[in-house]
Amino acid sequence: MPADCQTFYVTTPIYYVNDAPHIGHAYTTVAADVLARWHRQRQEPVRFLTGTDEHGQKVLRTAEAHGVGPQEWVDRLVDTAWKPVLETLDVSNDDFIRTTEPRHKERVQRFWSALHERGEVYQGSYEGPYCVGCEEYKLPGDLVPGTGELEGQQLCPIHGRPVEMLAENNYFFRMSAYAERLLELYEANPTFVQPESARNEVIAFVRRGLQDLSISRSTFDWGIPIPWDSEHVLYVWIDALLNYATAVGYGSEDAADQALFETVWPADVHLVGKDILRFHAAIWPAMLMAAGLPLPKQVFAHGWLLVGGEKMSKSKLTGIAPAQIIDTFGSDAFRYYFLRAIAFGQDGSFSWEDLHARYTAELANGLGNLASRVAAMVGKYYGGVLPGSGPAGPGEERLAEVAAQAVADAESAVDRLALHEALAAVWTLVDATNGYVTEQAPWAVAKTEVDADGTHPQGGRLATTLVTAAEALRTLAVLLHPVTPRAAAALWDSLGAEPTLGALADQQVAEAATFGRLVPGTVVTKGPSLFPRIEEQAAS
């Protein structure tokens, strides 16, 4: 890759491995994957990072509860749960970083050693309420009073558990010195934190005043040792946030890693859940400012997935494993549903009934049935060989206009990270093509438009209708490839497009709506249904 070719760099949060992933984690990962695939479909260089956060008190306690050491615990979870789920979800990440890897640990130590030498870090003491679940000291105003059995105790609002009062002699990062610079950043770059609700939250948080940040712990040893004081380990978040830079070469002494960092950094977008927004939108840019490094271009905080009105959580028994859905509906439906049904950036509720209803109406009946009907008619009337089209009439022109608008609107929505709007734009073409086929009624035209030898002519209304519908399906295959990669690839194969147009991954999004690209004589086949019907009892 040329050094002057800037890469689109997207990251997921670095996931905490105290338990197996649930669909809340999968939601974030799929969103990042769709962004990465979309930019690749634009033929841009892309770097897509995900990984696991493996240090901290919560991991240590969980490992002890299971009777194993923390390294054995995280190795087991990463190998049996976190990496396999990426295959289950058809995720196309370029790298997977673990915070226990030597490449990460060494580079983190270099980062903090440099800040320590600059006077950005000092030793002091701190006492305050600490949530082990969040791995975070809480401000008194962040806490909520307990009720029932927990009455009289102060609770973390995210985990609903009592906080612990901790007092430690720690090292501190001069976070308070960066409040004004952070506010200037938010003012000068309104899209740095998105959506708007997240931006407003972060600005209000910083305006209340920032405290210096404890960056070390001395009451346990499961973490990266502080280079200048082996009695302390780095606070887990201070370690974990650096993964976005260490994974692309920051702090490496290798020339190839340094070149990678120059090409990839800064990140274009960090996707995070809103519960970890402050770490990414305030602490992380302050760290980078202190180090004199470029800031990421955007931090986007999506909402929570709610089940039964509660945030997705293993501890509250609302966690649903991705395989519980994918085993029935398939990975494409999983990917499609969560990005279509929930406004990206807002909270959204999951229900099996809504998933089944959308699968049936939009995927099976909407797209799947359309693809089957068109392929079947090409097979029935033209022996499975795409005919030559006649001149476009008003119906064909209208459908081509819908396709062009769908591409433009989807492109715009992806750039705004409005992934739900992008899919809504794509679905205007699904609906318009179904309407076009119904309106043109090729099965009726076939009864009258017949040559003397019983075959159907090239260039007539029947041929034009089927070719136009096939062109719309070709457009849909390109647009849906980032979202439903398996179904899109099957559709591309069904249309016989690869021999003349090339691989689906090589198709430019911007050119997807240019009708007339399928070559007459292309072999069209009716394969298995893209989205087989699922009985309701099997979906619950």
MARMARFI-361201 format. One record per atom (N, C-alpha, C): residue in one letter; x, y, z. Coordinates in steps of 0.2 Angstrom, whole numbers, plus 5000, padded with zeros to 4 digits. Example, Ala and Ser with C-alpha at 12.3 -4.5 7.8 and 13.67 -1.06 7.14 Angstrom:
a506649725039a506249785039a506649845039s506449895035s506849955036s506450005039
END
This chain:
m500449945000m500050005000m500450065000p500350114996p500850174995p500750215002a501350245004a501350285010a500850345010d500750365004d500250425004d499550415003c499350345004c498650325003c498350315010q497950365012q497750365019q497150315019t497150275024t496750215025t496150235029f495550205028f494950215032f495050165038y495050195044y495250155050y494650155054v494350105056v493750095060v493850045065t493650065072t493750015077t493150005081t493049945084t492549925089t492849945096p492449945101p492749955108p493149895109i493649895113i494049835115i493649805121y493349745119y492849715123y493149675130y492849685135y493049655141y492849585142v493349545144v493249475143v493149435150n492749465154n492549435160n491949385159d491649385152d491149335151d491149325143a490749285141a490649275133a490249325130p490349345124p489949395121p489249385120h488849435120h488149435119h487949475113i487349485111i487149515105i487249595106g487349625112g487549695112g488249705109h488649655111h489349665108h489349655101a488949605099a488849585092a488649645087y488149685090y487849735087y488349795085t488849805090t489349855088t489849825083t490049765084t490449735079t490249735072v489549715071v489249715065v489249785062a489049835066a489049895063a489749915060a490249905064a490949925062a491149885056d490949815055d491049775049d490649805043v490049825044v489749855038v490049915036l490349965040l490650015038l491350005035a491649955037a492349925034a492149905027r491649855027r491449825020r491249885015w490849925018w490549985013w491150025010h491650035014h492250075012h492650035007r492749975009r493049925004r492649924997q492049924998q491649924991q491749984987r491950034991r492150094987r492850094984q493150034985q493850024983q494350064987e494150084993e494650114997e495050065002p495650085003p496050045008p495750055015v495649995018v495249995025v495649955030r495649985036r495949945042r495349945047f495149875049f494649865054f494949825060l494849855065l495149825072l494649815077t494649755080t494349735086t494749695090g494549685096g495049645101g494749645108t495149625112t494949605119t495349645124d495049665130d495349705135d495349655141e495949635143e496049575147e496349585154h496449655156h496749665162h496149695167g496349705173g495949745178g495649695183q495349725188q495149695194q494549645193k494149665188k493549625186k493749555183v494149565179v494449495176v494749455181l495149485185l495549445191l495049415195r494549445197r494049415202r493649365198t493449375192t493049325188t493449265188a494149265186a494549215185a494649175192e494749215197e494749175204e494149145206a493549165204a492949135205a492849075201h493249065196h493149005192h493748955193g494148975198g494748935201g495348935196v495448985192v495948985187v496349045188g496949055185g497349115185g497049165179p497149225180p496849275175p497049265168q497749245167q497949235160q497549165157e497549115161e497149055158e496449075157w496149115161w495449135160w495349175154v495749225152v495649265146v495849225140d496349175140d496549135135d495949095133r495649065138r495049015137r494449055133l494349115136l493749145133l493849175126v494449205125v494649225118v494649175113d494849115115d494949055110d494249025109t493849025114t493248985114t492649025112a492649095114a492049135113a492149195109w492649235110w492749295107w492949295100k493449255098k493649245091k493149205087p492849155090p492349115086p491749155084v491549205088v490949245087v491049285081l491649305079l491849345073l491649305067e491849235067e491649195061e490949185061t490549175067t489849165067t489549225064l489749285065l489449345062l489749365055d490149325052d490449345046d490849415046v491249425051v491549485052v492249485049s492449545045s493049545041s493549585044n493649585051n494149625054n494849605051d495249655051d495949655048d496449635054d496249645060d496749635066d496249625072f496549585076f496249565083f496749575088i496749625092i497249645097i497049625104r497449595108r497349575115r497849615119t497549645124t497949685129t498549655133t498449585132t499049545135t499549525131e499549545124e500049535119e500649575121p501249545120p501849585120p501849655116r501649655110r501649715106r501249765109h500749755113h500349805116h500649825122k500849785126k501149795133k501749845132e502149825128e502849865127e502649935125r502149935120r502050005117r501650045122v501250015126v500950055131v501450085136q501850045138q502450065143q502850125140r502950115134r503350175131r502950235131f502250235129f501850295129f501850325136w501750285142w501650315148w502350335151s502850305149s503550325151s503750395148a503550405142a503650475139a503250525142l502550515144l502150565147l502450575154h502750525158h503050535164h503650575164e504050565159e504650605158e504450685156r503850695153r503650765152r503350795157g503250765163g502950795169g502150795168e501850745164e501150745163e500850695169v501350655172v501150605177v501450625184y501050625189y501350635196y501050585201q501450575206q501150525212q500750565217g500150535219g499750565224g499250505227s498850535231s498350485234s497650505232y497250455232y496550465230y496050415234e495450445236e494950405239e494250415236g493950365234g493250385231g492850315230p492250325227p491850265226p492050235219y492150165219y492450135213y491950075211c491750075205c491350015202c491849975199v491849905201v492249855198v492049835191g491349835190g491049825184g491249865179c491249935180c491449985175c492249995175e492549965180e493249985181e493450055181e493050095186e493050165185e492850195192y493250245194y493050285200y492450325198k491950335202k491350365201k491350435204l491050485201l490950545205l490350535209p490250575215p489650565219p489050575215g489050625210g488450645207g488250585202d488650535200d488550485196d488150425199l488150425205l487850365209l487050375210v486750315211v486050315212v485950285219p485450305223p485350265229p485050195228g485250155233g484950085232g484250085235t483850035233t483250025236t483149945238g482649935242g482549865245g483149835249e483449785247e483949755251e484549795250l484649845245l485249885244l485049955247e484549965251e484350035253e484950055258g485150115257g485650145261g486350145258q486350105252q487050105248q486950145242q487550165240q487650195233q487750155228l487450155222l487450105217l487750135210c488050095206c488250115200c487650115195p487450175192p486850175188p486850125182i487450105180i487450055174i487449985176h487749965182h487749895184h487249885190g486949935193g486549925198g486749895204r487449895205r487749865211r488149915215p488149905222p488549945226p489249965224v489450025225v490150045223v490550025229e491250025228e491650005234e492050075235m492150085242m492650145243m493350125243l493750155239l494450135238l494850195240a495450185243a495950235245a496650205243e496950235238e497550215236e498050275235n498750255235n499250295233n499350275226n499250325221n499250305214n499650355210y499750345204y500050395199y499450425195f499550495194f498950525191f499150565185f498750565180f498850605174f498450665174r498850725172r498550785173r498050805168m497450765169m496850775165m496550845166s496550875172s496250935173s496550995168a497150985166a497451035162a497151035155y496750985153y496550985146y495850995145a495551025150a494751035150a494651095144e495051145144e494851195139e495051175132r495551135132r495751115125r495251065122l494951025127l494450975125l493851015123l493651065126l493051105124l493151145118e493751165117e493951195110e493851145105l494051085106l494051035101l493251015099y492851015104y492150995103y491851055099e492051115100e491751175097e491951185090a492651165089a492951175082a492751115078n492551055081n492450995077n491750965079p491150995077p490550975080p490350905079t490750865074t490550795073t491050755076f491550785080f492050735084f491650685088v491150705092v490750665096v490050665093q489750605091q489150595088q488750535092p488150535092p487650585089p487650645094e487150695092e487150755095e487050745103s486650695105s486450685112s487150665116a487550625112a488150605115a488650665116r488650705111r489050765111r488850815117n488250825117n488050865123n488150835130e488150775130e488350745137e489050755138v489550745133v490250755135v490350825136i490150875132i490250945134i490050965141a489450935143a489250955150a489650925155f489950865154f490350825158f491050865159v491350885154v491950925154v491850995157r491251025155r491151095158r491051095166r490851035169r490851035176r491451035179g492051025175g492651025178g492950955178l493650945176l493950885176l494450875182q494450815185q494950805190q495550765186d496150765190d496650725187d496450655188l496750615183l496550545183l497050495186s496750455190s497250405193s497350355187i497950335186i498150295180i498550235183s498550215189s498850155192s498450125197r498550065199r498250025204r498849985208s498849985214s499349955218s499049895223t498449885223t498149835227t498049765224f498249765217f498249695214f498749705208d498949645205d499449655200d499349625194w498649615192w498449595185w498349655181g498949675178g498949735173g499649745171i499749795167i500349805164i500749845169p501349825171p501749855176p501949925174i501949975178i502250045177i502950035176p503250055171p503950045170p504450075175w504250135178w504650165183w504550145190d503950105191d503850085198d503450025198s503849965199s503549895198s503049885203e502949925208e502449915213e501749925211h501649965205h501049985202h500949955195v500249935194v500049925187v499649975184l499649985178l499250035175l498450015175y498050075177y497350065177y497150045170v496649995171v496449955165v496249995159w495850055160w495650095154w496250135151i496750155155i497350185153i497750145148d497750075150d498050025146d497650015139a496950005140a496549975135a496450035129l496350095131l496250145126l496750145121l497350135123l497950135118l497950085113n497550035114n497549985109n497450005102y497050065101y496850085094y497450115091a497950135095a498650155092a499150105092t499150065097t499750015097t499549965092a498949945090a498849895085a499049915078v499149975077v499350005070v500050025070g500450005075g501150025075g501450075080y500950115083y501250165088y501750135093g502250165094g502750145099g503150085097s503150065091s503550005089s504250035086e504749995087e505350015084e505549985077d505049955075d505049925068d504849975063a505249975057a505150025052a504450015049a504249945047a503649935044a503049955049d503049945055d502549965060d502550045060q503050075060q503050145059q502750175053a502850145048a502550165041a501850145041l501650095044l500850075045l500550135049f500850155055f500550205059f500450265055e500950285051e500850345047e500350345042t500250285039t499650275034t498950275037v498950245043v498250225046v498050275051w498450305055w498250345060w498150415058p497650455060p497150445065p496650405063a496250365068a495650335066a495150375063d494750345059d494150385056d493550385061v493450325064v492950325068v493050265074h492950285080h492850235085h492150225087l491950165086l491250145088l491250125095v490850155099v490750135106v490050135108g489950095114g489250095117g489250165121k488650195123k488650255126k488850255133d488950195136d489150185143d489850195144i490250195138i490950205139i491150265135l490750315134l490850375130l491350415133r491350435139r491750475142r492450455142f492650395142f493250365141f493550385134h493150375129h493350385123h493350455120a492850495123a492750565120a493150615124a493350605130a493650655135a494350625137i494450565140i495050545142i495550525137w495350495132w495750465126w496050525122p495650575120p495950635117p496350675121a496250675128a496750715132a497350675132m497350615132m497950575132m498350585126l498050585120l498350605114l498650675114m498250715116m498550785116m499150795120a499150755126a499750765130a500350735127a500250685122a500750645119a500950685112g500550735110g500650765104g500550725098l500050685099l499850635093l499150665090p499050655084p498450675081p497850635084l497250675084l496650645087l496250605082p495850555084p495350525080p494850575077k494650555071k494150605068k493450605071q493250545074q492550545077q492550485082v492150505087v491950445092v491150445091f490950385089f490150385088f489950335094a489450355098a489150315103a488450295101h488450225100h487750205098h487350185105g486750175104g486350165110g486350095113w485950075118w485950015121w485449965117l485549905117l485049855115l484649835122l484049845121l483549835127l483249765126v483149725131v482749665131v482349665137g481649665136g481249675141g481249745145g481449795141g481549855144g482249875148e482649825148e483249825152e483849825147k484449855149k485049855145k485249785144m485449765138m485749695138m486349685143s486249625146s486749615152s486749545154k487349515154k487349445157k487149445164s487449495168s487249495175s486549495177k486149525172k485449535173k485049485169l485349435167l485049375163l484749395157t484849455154t484549475148t485049465142g485649445143g486149425138g485949375133i485949385127i485749335122i486349325118a486549255117a487149245113a486949255106p487449275101p487249285094p487049215091a487349165093a487149095090a486449085091q486149105097q485449085098q484949115092i485149175089i484849195084i485049175077i485749165076i485949145070i485849075068d485849035073d485648965072d484948955068t484548995069t483848995066t483849035060f484049105061f483949145055f484549155051g485049135053g485649145049g486049215050s486649215048s487049275050s486849345046d486649335040d486449385036d485849425039a485349385041a484749415045a484949445051f485349415055f485549445061f485849515059r486349525055r486649585053r486149635050y485649615046y485149655043y484749685049y484449635053y483949655058y484149715062f484749705065f484949755071f485049825068l485349825061l485449885058l484849915055r484349875053r483749905050r483249925055a483149885061a482649895065a482749955071i483449965072i483650015077i483950075074a483750135076a484050195073a484750195076f485250195072f485950195075f486150255079g486350245085g486450305089g485950315095q485350275094q484850275099q484750205102d484450205108d484250135111d483750105107g483750035107g483250005103g483049935107s482449915106s482249855109s482249795104f482449735107f482449675103f481849635106s481549605101s481049555102s481049495097w480949435099w480949385094w480349395089e479849415091e479249425087e479449475081d479749535083d479949585078d480449555073l480949525076l481449485071l481049445066h480649405068h480349355064h479849395059a479549445061a479049485057a479549515051r480049545053r480449585048r480849535043y481049475046y481349425042y480849405037t480249385039t479749365034t479549415029a479349475031a479149525027a479649555022e480249575025e480749615021e481249565018l481449515021l482049475018l481749415014a481249375017a481049315013a480549335008n480049375010n479549395005n479749455000g480149505003g480349565000g480949544995l481549534997l482049524993l482149454990g482049404995g482149334993g481649314987n481049324988n480549304983n480649344977l480849404977l480949444971l481549414967a482049394970a482649364967a482449294964s482049254967s481849194965s481349194959r480849244959r480449254954r480749274947v481249324948v481549344942v481949294939a482349254943a482749204940a482349144937a481749134940a481349084938a481049094931m480849164930m480549184924m481049184918v481749204920v482249204915v482349124913g482349084918g482349014916g481748984912k481149004914k480548984910k480549004903y480649074902y480549104896y481149104891y481749104894y482349114890y482849054891g482649004894g483048944895g483648964900g483549014904g484049024909g484649074906v484549104900v485049144897v484749214897l485049264899l484749334900l484749354892p484149384891p484049404884p484249474883g484249494876g484449564875g483849614876s483949674879s483349714881s483149754875g482549784876g482349834871g482449894874p482149954870p482250014873p481850024880a482150074884a481850084890a481150124890g480650104893g480050144893g480050184900p479450214901p479350254907p479450214914g479250144914g479350104919g480050094921e480450074916e481150064916e481550124919e481350184916e481650244918e481550264925r480950254927r480750264934r481150214939l481250154937l481650104942l482350124942a482650144936a483350164936a483450234940e482950274940e482950334945e482950314952v482550264954v482550244961v483150214963a483450174958a484150144960a484650194961a484650244956a485150304957a485050334964q484450354965q484350384972q484450344978a484350274977a484550234983a485250234984v485650234979v486350234980v486650294983a486350354980a486550424983a486350424990d485750404992d485550414999d485850365004a486050305001a486350255005a487050285007e487450305002e488050335002e488050395008s487650435007s487550495012s487450465019a487050425019a486850395026a487450365029v487850325025v488450285028v488950335031d489050395027d489550445029d489250475035r488650475037r488350505043r488350455048l488450395047l488450335051l487650325053a487250345049a486550325050a486350265046l486650205049l486650145045l485850125044h485450135049h484750125048h484450155042e484650225041e484450255035e484750235028a485350205029a485650175023a485250115020l485050075025l484650015023l483950035021a483650085024a483050105022a483050135015a483550165013a483650185006a483750135001v484150075003v484250024999v483549984998w483149985003w482549945003w481949984998t482050044997t481650084992t481750044985l482350024984l482449984977l482149914977v482149884983v481849814984v481049824982d480749874986d480049884985d479849904978a480249954975a480149984969a480149924963t480649884964t480749824959t480149774960n479949764966n479349714967n478749744963g478649814964g478149854961g478149854954y478749864951y478849864944y478749794941v478949744944v478749674941v478049664941t477649684947t476949674947t476649714942e476849774941e476549824936e476649794929q477249774927q477349754920q477049684919a476949644924a476649574923a476949534917p477649524918p477949484912p477649414911w477349384916w476949324915w476349324910a476049384910a475549404905a475749414899v476349454898v476649474892v476849414888a477149364892a477349304889a476849264885k476249274887k475749234884k475549264877t475749324875t475549354869t476149374865e476749384868e477349404865e477749334863v477549304858v477849234856v477949234849d478549214847d478749204840d478449134837a478449134831a478149074827a478349004830d479049004832d479248944834d479148924841g478748974844g478548964852g479048994856t479549024854t480049054858t479849134859h480149164864h480049234866h480549274863p480349334860p480849374856p481349404860q481949424857q482449464861q482149544859g482249584864g482149654863g481449674864g480949624866g480249644867g480149664874r479549674876r479349694882r479549644888l479449584886l479549534891l480349534893a480749534887a481449534888a481649594892t481349654890t481549714893t481449714901t480849694903t480649684910t481049644914l481249584911l481649544915l482349564915v482649594910v483349624911v483349684916t482849724915t482849784920t482749754927a482349704929a482349674935a482949644937a483349614933a483949584934a484449634936e484449694932e484849754934e484749784940a484149784942a484049804949a484249764954l484249694953l484549644958l485249654958r485549664952r486349674952r486449734957t486149784956t486249844960t486149824968l485649794969l485549774976l486049724979a486349684975a486949634977a487549674979v487649734975v488249774977v488049814983l487449844984l487349884990l487249844996l487049784996l486949735001l487549695003h488049694999h488649655000h488949675007p488949735009p489249755016p488849725022v488149725020v487649705026v487549635026t487349605020t487149535020t487649495015p488249485017p488749465012p488649395009r488349355013r488149285010r487649285005a487049325007a486549325002a486749364996a487149414997a487349454991a487749414986a488149374989a488649334985a488249284981a487749254985a487249204981a486849234976l486649304977l486249334972l486749354966w487349374967w487849384962w487949324958d488049264961d488149204957d487449184953s486949194956s486249184953s486249224946l486449284946l486449324941l486949314935g487449274937g487949254933g488449314931a488449354936a488849424934a489549414934e489849374938e490649374939e491049364933p490849314928p491249304922p491349364918t490849414918t490949474914t491049534918l490849544924l490849604928l491449594933g491649534935g492149524940g491849514946a492249504951a492049484958a491549544961l491149514965l490649564968l491049614973a491549594976a491949644980a492249694976d492349684970d492649734966d492249784963q491549784964q491049824961q491049894965q491149944961q491050014965q490350034966v490250054973v489650074975v489350124970a489750174969a489550234965a489250214958e489450154955e489250134949e488750084949a488550064955a488050014956a487350024952a487150084952a486450104949a486550114941t487050104938t487150114931t486850044927f486250054925f485849994922f486249984915g486149924913g486449904906g487049864907r487249844913r487949814913r487949744912l487349704914l487349634913l487349624905v487749574903v487849564896v487249514894p486949524888p486549474885p486849404884g486549354886g486849284885g487149264892t487149304897t487349284904t486849234906v487149184909v486749124912v486549144919v485849144920v485549154926v485249094929t485349084935t485149014938t484749034944k484248994945k483848994951k484148944957g484448974961g484748934967g484348924973p484548904978p484148904984p483948964986s483348974990s483049034992s483649074996l483649134995l484149174999l483949185006f483349185008f483049185015f482449135015p482649075017p482049025017p481549045023r480949025022r480449045026r480549005033i480449035038i480449005045i479849005049e479648945051e478948945055e479048985061e478549015063e478549055069e478749025075q478548955076q478748925082q479548905082a479848905076a480548895076a480948955078a480549015077a480949075078a480849105085s480649065090s480549085097s480849045102
END
